[in-house]
Amino acid sequence: MPTSHLPVEIHNIISSHLARDDILRYRSASKRLADIGAQYLFKSLVFHASYHSLGCIESIGYREHLRHFVETITWDTSSLGLDVLSFDEWKHRIGSLTPHQLWMLRETWERAQSSEHEDIGKCNNRFLRDQYERYRNLVAEGQEVQDLHLAELADLLAPFPRLTSIIVEKKRYHVANATSERLEIYSNEGLLKRSMLHHHRWMPYKHSTDMFPLVAALNAAQASACQLETRNINFHVFSQPNYMEHLQHIRVSQITRLDLRFALHDATFDPQESSMNIMNCKTVLRQGYLRDFLRKFVSLRSLSVDFGTRSLGNGRAPVNLQDVFSMDQRHSWPHLRELAIHHADTPSHTISALLSSHASSLRVLSLGDICLDPPASWESLFTSLQPTLSLSSAAFSYFLFDARIESFLRGRSAMLGWYCDNEECVEESSELGPRLEAFMVKGGVCPLSEERKVVRVVGRLDDGRVEDWVAGRRVSVVT
């Protein structure tokens, strides 16, 4: 039987498992397959701040047979635009980027070097001058994109009747002196196409910070009652001047689902720098403006907050939950059904009050890498909370720590608790997570009472390497 005559159900299964590029080829086989593949190809759209990208979104919005497929739209705020005006500064920034990111620029550069010019140095300098002037022109023009289009993001998204989620994601890009592949997780080849080497206008770096996309997306989500998700948002969005100027008076009463994923300002694997980043984050969030921001979402049904990572130097988290969640019952979310929190420290009474105040509505709970302030115990906390909750599902990942001991050894810290995950780097994957999940849903005996605690040690070795090991077995060493 020819492929085009297979039942629709078979084509749906095939399309659901194809990568985006493969769907494009699949749809080109026939008009029938094009219609079937469209629901998967246009289910999730990504745009960035250029006239070309916005034009593509608008074009799909005008097409009746396509716009009904769109469920998620992501605003990729990444850019290689460099917020400098000096030619020398610009050259320095360009030189710090990797060949992988600047292959177009370096390819052109190499062609210039291999050409038959009497003075290669002058040729290279002229080429860089041309690119620099092009960059400055794009910076000047980029403000138009913000002023004329993205300030009213709700209008851009209005034509999509089935839109349920708006995502703001700021992808990271790696630099030439990166010593670990982990810094390349967020690399994006597409950055180049909207940077100084592309003819389309783009949003300059200084206008691609986290605040403007966040405000625009909040307004759009409020207008359409969509879920809002942010990825790699910077903590400084919730500093006093930023919050007071941009977020204090914003309206978000119609938004029911919020997912905030934070990122440290500087990705690093140096314990001292990592600890400094964590301290800066804690200082900002201790001001309480994230707490004030969350209080605005009076109709919230689902909340997820991921604070990124812990310090490689002392094991501290970027935030203490007492600075994020209010103890005042008047500021609870009466309809909250789903709650997820990752990478945080907290007093036991704060998380206990948070869960207790939402016990009547909370049905889904997810916790990971949470450390209690001493003296406290997850065993006693879960044992006392379980009878008051009516969960339909629970999930636990990473570690649940009872205590953190600084200066456990010189230059290192120890964290004591339970391992609930099945990470590949740990020799014996833990079955504690599923057992704990079953206990929180069905009751019985808390499995923490039957498990031995593990010790996680972080810090710097005498030879300068970074150490991270669990239960006496070193599981990862980053040089």
Legacy VTK file of the C-alpha trace (Angstrom):
# vtk DataFile Version 3.0
C-alpha trace
ASCII
DATASET POLYDATA
POINTS 479 float
0.000 0.000 0.000
1.437 3.426 -0.903
2.429 5.563 2.072
-0.085 8.250 1.172
-2.961 5.744 1.538
-2.154 4.640 5.069
-4.881 5.388 7.640
-4.827 8.826 9.238
-4.132 7.274 12.636
-0.882 5.769 11.324
0.242 9.098 9.892
-0.522 10.793 13.207
1.683 8.309 15.032
4.473 8.759 12.475
4.309 12.562 12.641
4.332 12.612 16.435
7.744 10.879 16.459
9.469 12.877 13.725
11.966 15.673 14.277
11.022 19.092 12.948
13.235 18.818 9.846
11.854 15.368 9.083
8.284 16.645 9.333
9.080 19.228 6.670
10.168 16.472 4.280
7.249 14.277 5.306
4.713 16.994 4.543
6.151 17.586 1.076
5.083 14.109 -0.082
1.454 15.088 -0.692
-1.216 17.592 0.255
-2.852 15.009 2.505
0.346 14.419 4.433
0.936 18.167 4.571
-2.321 18.654 6.461
-1.538 15.806 8.854
2.018 16.965 9.510
0.941 20.572 10.011
-0.633 19.867 13.379
2.767 18.744 14.679
4.912 21.242 12.801
2.905 24.273 13.932
1.999 23.029 17.396
4.978 24.895 18.816
6.417 28.064 17.244
9.580 30.015 18.078
10.279 33.632 17.184
12.910 36.262 17.956
12.980 40.029 17.690
13.446 40.597 13.985
11.052 41.795 11.320
11.465 38.549 9.410
10.687 36.350 12.426
7.683 38.433 13.467
6.465 38.348 9.878
6.474 34.549 9.938
4.338 34.490 13.095
1.925 37.033 11.621
1.691 35.044 8.391
0.713 31.878 10.261
-1.841 33.886 12.237
-3.512 34.958 8.997
-3.882 31.372 7.748
-7.090 29.844 9.046
-5.990 26.239 8.444
-2.697 26.709 10.358
-3.362 29.017 13.294
-5.664 26.492 14.982
-2.735 24.091 15.396
-0.641 26.513 17.475
-0.563 25.701 21.208
2.820 27.058 22.360
4.784 30.110 21.233
8.351 30.698 22.447
10.079 34.066 22.374
13.796 33.330 22.052
15.459 36.444 23.486
19.013 35.259 22.787
21.241 37.500 20.732
24.882 37.951 19.901
24.376 41.688 19.786
27.127 43.168 21.934
26.206 46.088 24.149
29.325 48.130 23.388
30.017 51.149 21.187
33.805 51.239 21.119
35.379 49.519 18.116
38.142 48.072 20.294
35.604 46.705 22.795
33.625 45.188 19.959
36.695 43.428 18.562
37.524 42.084 22.018
34.022 40.676 22.472
34.069 39.127 19.025
37.390 37.464 19.775
36.008 35.828 22.932
33.335 33.912 21.031
34.021 30.416 19.783
34.722 29.469 16.161
31.563 27.357 16.281
29.486 30.484 16.833
31.358 32.737 14.467
31.986 30.334 11.634
30.447 32.728 9.093
32.531 35.635 10.299
35.719 33.598 10.519
35.109 32.027 7.118
34.839 35.475 5.556
37.855 36.584 7.539
39.914 33.652 6.285
38.918 34.374 2.700
40.107 37.932 3.180
43.425 36.680 4.543
43.942 34.305 1.622
43.092 36.889 -1.027
45.806 38.580 -3.032
46.039 41.829 -1.146
49.285 43.629 -0.585
48.477 44.376 3.030
46.529 41.607 4.760
46.372 43.636 7.985
44.607 46.524 6.279
42.203 44.106 4.596
41.253 42.481 7.915
40.861 45.817 9.626
38.650 47.126 6.803
36.519 44.005 6.993
36.086 44.382 10.764
35.291 48.075 10.368
32.564 47.227 7.865
31.065 44.645 10.203
31.299 47.041 13.137
29.415 49.776 11.270
26.809 47.249 10.268
26.454 46.230 13.896
25.972 49.838 15.027
23.338 50.435 12.354
21.432 47.379 13.518
21.570 48.576 17.122
20.087 51.914 16.062
17.337 50.260 14.018
16.587 47.526 16.535
14.680 49.863 18.826
11.940 49.998 16.193
11.198 46.316 16.705
10.575 46.928 20.387
8.619 50.161 20.018
6.430 49.150 17.082
5.879 45.435 17.581
6.911 43.605 20.730
5.548 46.166 23.179
2.123 44.841 22.146
2.925 41.144 22.119
-0.715 40.352 22.897
-1.745 41.634 19.452
0.788 39.349 17.779
-0.563 36.304 19.625
-4.273 37.164 19.480
-5.038 35.271 16.215
-4.205 31.869 17.763
-7.404 30.529 19.400
-5.832 27.405 20.926
-2.732 29.044 22.357
-2.184 27.729 25.889
1.435 28.568 26.718
3.805 31.512 26.204
7.498 30.806 26.826
10.269 33.380 27.202
13.668 31.730 26.856
17.082 33.350 26.910
19.498 30.772 25.595
23.112 30.991 26.667
26.145 30.850 24.414
29.586 29.609 25.356
32.918 31.385 25.145
36.284 30.260 23.854
37.885 29.728 27.259
35.165 27.409 28.551
36.735 24.406 30.256
33.672 22.210 30.490
31.147 20.942 27.988
28.444 21.779 30.527
28.811 25.425 29.546
27.693 24.562 26.024
24.280 23.223 26.966
22.493 26.340 25.769
24.537 26.968 22.628
22.447 27.970 19.645
23.688 28.076 16.071
20.728 30.233 15.123
22.078 33.163 17.112
24.245 34.137 14.181
21.285 34.577 11.876
19.958 37.432 13.977
23.257 39.032 14.857
25.685 41.346 13.096
25.978 39.078 10.043
22.319 38.936 9.036
20.402 41.420 6.952
17.268 41.241 9.098
16.875 43.751 11.873
17.080 42.377 15.388
16.644 43.466 18.964
19.909 44.924 20.343
21.430 43.256 23.367
20.578 46.024 25.818
16.902 45.655 24.926
17.004 41.853 25.043
17.493 41.688 28.792
14.996 39.728 30.826
12.717 42.527 31.982
11.205 43.714 28.710
10.332 40.210 27.427
8.934 39.301 30.853
6.641 42.330 30.994
5.497 41.890 27.389
4.806 38.190 27.930
2.938 38.857 31.184
0.673 41.337 29.430
0.076 38.877 26.588
-0.635 35.994 28.974
-3.010 38.190 30.973
-4.934 39.065 27.805
-5.231 35.450 26.650
-5.255 33.629 30.023
-2.268 31.531 28.898
0.357 29.765 30.927
3.594 31.743 31.207
6.972 30.013 31.357
10.349 31.729 31.637
13.666 29.952 31.129
17.034 31.288 32.317
15.539 34.456 33.746
17.983 36.616 35.685
17.527 37.181 39.417
18.069 40.923 39.047
14.613 41.229 37.498
13.372 41.153 41.101
15.733 43.757 42.522
14.086 46.827 44.047
14.610 49.323 41.180
13.591 46.837 38.477
10.522 45.631 40.323
9.314 49.090 41.320
9.677 50.452 37.786
8.374 47.558 35.710
6.465 44.951 37.745
4.823 46.675 40.694
1.678 47.761 38.851
1.379 44.984 36.286
-1.894 43.026 36.188
-1.741 39.227 36.153
-5.033 38.188 37.755
-6.087 36.057 34.749
-2.904 33.953 34.574
-3.464 30.521 36.108
-0.161 28.740 35.381
3.321 30.152 36.060
6.690 28.463 35.547
9.816 30.449 36.537
13.238 28.948 35.804
16.057 31.118 37.060
19.683 31.198 35.993
22.783 32.595 37.615
24.128 35.737 36.002
27.500 34.096 35.331
27.908 30.392 34.581
31.059 29.201 36.324
32.690 26.106 37.776
35.004 27.966 40.115
33.827 27.371 43.719
34.639 30.898 44.864
32.879 32.557 41.923
29.962 30.155 42.283
29.574 31.072 45.956
29.708 34.772 45.071
26.958 34.306 42.476
24.801 32.517 45.021
25.373 35.257 47.598
24.360 37.932 45.079
21.200 36.020 44.211
20.258 35.566 47.867
20.836 39.274 48.496
18.478 40.246 45.668
15.717 37.780 46.530
15.959 38.562 50.248
14.427 41.949 49.424
11.101 40.157 49.010
10.048 41.453 45.603
9.711 37.972 44.132
7.301 37.244 46.982
5.330 40.396 46.161
5.311 39.400 42.494
3.906 35.935 43.199
1.155 37.375 45.386
-0.266 39.128 42.338
-1.305 35.826 40.741
-4.573 35.469 42.638
-5.995 32.870 40.214
-2.930 30.646 40.197
-3.597 26.924 39.744
-0.086 25.765 38.913
3.223 27.191 40.167
6.727 25.950 39.393
9.894 27.717 40.556
13.361 26.372 39.756
16.234 28.392 41.197
18.889 26.809 39.029
21.719 25.292 41.050
23.686 25.287 44.291
27.070 26.785 45.036
30.008 24.591 44.149
31.904 26.095 47.046
29.619 25.844 50.067
26.472 24.059 48.875
24.173 27.003 49.523
21.105 27.504 47.337
20.358 30.833 45.610
17.318 31.456 47.793
15.691 30.741 51.117
11.989 30.029 50.705
11.069 32.270 53.627
12.007 35.168 51.321
9.679 33.889 48.578
6.536 32.519 50.207
4.443 34.407 52.711
3.422 32.895 56.035
0.237 34.966 55.941
-2.788 32.789 55.115
-4.415 35.772 53.414
-1.830 35.556 50.645
-2.328 31.896 49.743
-3.643 30.750 46.367
-7.075 29.178 47.014
-7.117 27.280 43.697
-3.506 26.029 43.646
-3.449 22.395 42.457
0.151 21.930 41.294
3.332 23.057 43.074
6.958 22.406 42.102
10.055 23.800 43.853
13.686 22.996 43.023
17.101 24.115 44.333
16.303 26.051 47.519
17.012 26.234 51.250
14.159 26.640 53.711
13.157 26.534 57.381
10.873 23.573 58.002
8.070 25.834 59.244
8.034 27.770 55.946
7.515 24.787 53.670
5.185 23.189 56.200
3.016 26.316 56.292
3.100 26.563 52.488
1.824 23.026 52.007
-0.644 23.156 54.887
-2.247 26.388 53.708
-2.963 24.795 50.313
-3.873 21.320 51.562
-7.505 21.619 50.463
-6.654 22.250 46.804
-3.133 20.855 46.261
-3.079 17.626 44.236
0.350 17.517 42.569
3.637 18.128 44.426
7.200 18.085 43.097
10.280 18.816 45.225
13.964 18.519 44.401
17.253 19.633 45.934
15.662 21.258 48.985
17.735 21.690 52.148
16.070 22.289 55.520
17.557 24.747 57.971
18.603 22.906 61.160
17.237 21.606 63.371
14.758 19.890 61.052
14.022 16.527 59.477
12.253 15.573 56.257
11.065 12.395 57.952
9.168 14.249 60.660
7.987 16.902 58.193
6.512 14.405 55.729
5.058 12.248 58.504
3.154 15.200 59.952
2.058 16.620 56.583
0.931 13.458 54.784
-2.404 13.010 56.641
-3.371 16.626 55.910
-2.741 16.438 52.153
-4.855 14.851 49.406
-2.263 14.379 46.687
-2.970 12.478 43.487
0.713 12.432 42.518
4.083 13.433 43.946
7.613 13.552 42.565
10.985 13.904 44.287
14.281 14.445 42.484
17.929 15.206 43.260
18.415 15.284 47.036
16.377 16.180 50.092
18.837 17.494 52.682
18.349 17.718 56.434
21.416 19.851 57.053
24.404 21.563 55.492
27.745 21.721 57.320
30.138 24.407 56.120
33.898 23.961 56.460
33.421 20.227 56.838
37.008 19.988 55.635
39.201 22.844 54.580
37.606 24.447 51.552
34.711 21.978 51.445
31.188 21.617 52.789
29.027 18.594 53.543
25.285 18.146 53.054
23.427 15.377 54.878
20.166 13.902 53.635
18.467 11.487 51.258
19.104 10.776 47.600
15.814 10.478 45.689
16.933 10.458 42.058
18.304 7.944 39.580
21.101 10.005 38.045
23.503 7.961 35.954
26.526 9.398 37.763
25.572 7.603 40.985
26.584 3.952 40.942
23.458 2.650 42.664
20.329 4.484 41.548
17.952 5.249 44.374
14.521 3.665 44.677
13.661 6.004 47.511
11.973 8.554 45.251
9.127 6.287 44.047
8.611 4.885 47.560
8.409 8.367 49.022
6.006 9.403 46.274
3.742 6.446 47.089
3.825 7.330 50.788
2.813 10.947 50.189
-0.147 9.829 48.061
-1.343 6.696 49.875
0.091 6.996 53.383
1.626 4.223 55.482
5.123 4.256 56.976
7.468 7.005 55.809
10.267 5.262 53.858
12.828 7.771 55.138
12.751 5.941 58.474
14.104 2.834 56.748
16.846 4.464 54.666
20.387 5.500 55.502
21.267 9.112 54.904
23.954 10.029 52.410
26.575 12.743 52.554
27.243 15.005 49.606
30.535 16.896 49.724
31.306 19.902 47.529
34.395 22.080 47.376
37.917 22.393 46.010
40.645 19.780 46.213
44.224 20.644 47.140
45.282 20.422 43.488
42.651 22.969 42.444
40.053 20.612 41.011
36.385 20.857 41.947
35.065 17.944 43.955
31.528 16.587 44.110
30.940 13.169 45.664
28.190 11.248 47.380
28.285 8.655 50.166
32.060 8.409 50.066
32.223 7.584 46.355
33.388 10.400 44.129
30.949 10.618 41.219
32.186 13.615 39.285
35.347 15.674 39.227
35.460 18.790 37.059
39.004 19.886 36.247
LINES 1 480
479 0 1 2 3 4 5 6 7 8 9 10 11 12 13 14 15 16 17 18 19 20 21 22 23 24 25 26 27 28 29 30 31 32 33 34 35 36 37 38 39 40 41 42 43 44 45 46 47 48 49 50 51 52 53 54 55 56 57 58 59 60 61 62 63 64 65 66 67 68 69 70 71 72 73 74 75 76 77 78 79 80 81 82 83 84 85 86 87 88 89 90 91 92 93 94 95 96 97 98 99 100 101 102 103 104 105 106 107 108 109 110 111 112 113 114 115 116 117 118 119 120 121 122 123 124 125 126 127 128 129 130 131 132 133 134 135 136 137 138 139 140 141 142 143 144 145 146 147 148 149 150 151 152 153 154 155 156 157 158 159 160 161 162 163 164 165 166 167 168 169 170 171 172 173 174 175 176 177 178 179 180 181 182 183 184 185 186 187 188 189 190 191 192 193 194 195 196 197 198 199 200 201 202 203 204 205 206 207 208 209 210 211 212 213 214 215 216 217 218 219 220 221 222 223 224 225 226 227 228 229 230 231 232 233 234 235 236 237 238 239 240 241 242 243 244 245 246 247 248 249 250 251 252 253 254 255 256 257 258 259 260 261 262 263 264 265 266 267 268 269 270 271 272 273 274 275 276 277 278 279 280 281 282 283 284 285 286 287 288 289 290 291 292 293 294 295 296 297 298 299 300 301 302 303 304 305 306 307 308 309 310 311 312 313 314 315 316 317 318 319 320 321 322 323 324 325 326 327 328 329 330 331 332 333 334 335 336 337 338 339 340 341 342 343 344 345 346 347 348 349 350 351 352 353 354 355 356 357 358 359 360 361 362 363 364 365 366 367 368 369 370 371 372 373 374 375 376 377 378 379 380 381 382 383 384 385 386 387 388 389 390 391 392 393 394 395 396 397 398 399 400 401 402 403 404 405 406 407 408 409 410 411 412 413 414 415 416 417 418 419 420 421 422 423 424 425 426 427 428 429 430 431 432 433 434 435 436 437 438 439 440 441 442 443 444 445 446 447 448 449 450 451 452 453 454 455 456 457 458 459 460 461 462 463 464 465 466 467 468 469 470 471 472 473 474 475 476 477 478
